[in-house]
Amino acid sequence: MKESDSLSLLQARELMSFAVAARHLNFARAAREIGCTPSVLSRRIAALEARVGGPLFMRSTRRVALTAL
């Protein structure tokens, strides 16, 4: 596998994680659907946020909401 292929796979996982989290507006439920832990999902979302240059979700203790970004 080429380095660009593995990068594309990572980006695809980040985008899929974002889409599922956006649908559920709950990281725990989204993680369950994807088959990972909420911590892994959160890291994927954080990586995507770093890539786009801003927060995609407003986070609180029990909720997440989409931002305008």
N, C-alpha and C positions, 0 to 999 in steps of 0.2 A: 504494500500500500504506500502510495506517495504521500509526502508531507501535506500537500494541498488537499488530498482526499481526506486525511484525518482531520484537517482543519475544517473542511466542509461538513464532515460528520459532527464535529463539535458544535458548529454553528447551527446545524439542523436540530440538534438536541436542545440547544438554547431556545430556538424559535418554537419548537414543539412544547417545551416546558412553559414558555410564555403564553402560548395559545391556550393550553389546558388551564393554567392558573387564571388567566383572564376570564375564561368561561366559568370556572368555579368561584372565583374571588375568594379562594381559600387554599393556602399552600398545602395543608395536610391532605385535603381531599384530592387536590391535583396530583400530589406525590403518590397517593394510593393508586390513582388511575394509571399513572405512568409506570409505577412499579419501582419507585425509588423512595428515599427518605425525604422528609421536608427540608432537612439540612442540604442535601444534594440539590434539590429543586431550587432552594434559595441561592445557592452558589451559582447555579446555571443562570438564574435571573440576574444576579449581580454581574456576572460576566457579560451578559447581553447589555445591561445598563451601561457598563463601562464602554462597550463597543459603540453604543449609540450616543453616549455622552450625557446621560441624565437618567433620572428615576422614571421607571415605567409604572411603578406602583407606589401608592402612599401606604405605609405599613403602620399598623397599631398592634396592640397586644393580641387581639383576636380577629382582626379584620385586615383585609387589603382592599384597596380601591385603585382603579386605573387613573393615571395622571393624564393630562392633556398632551403630553409629549407623544 
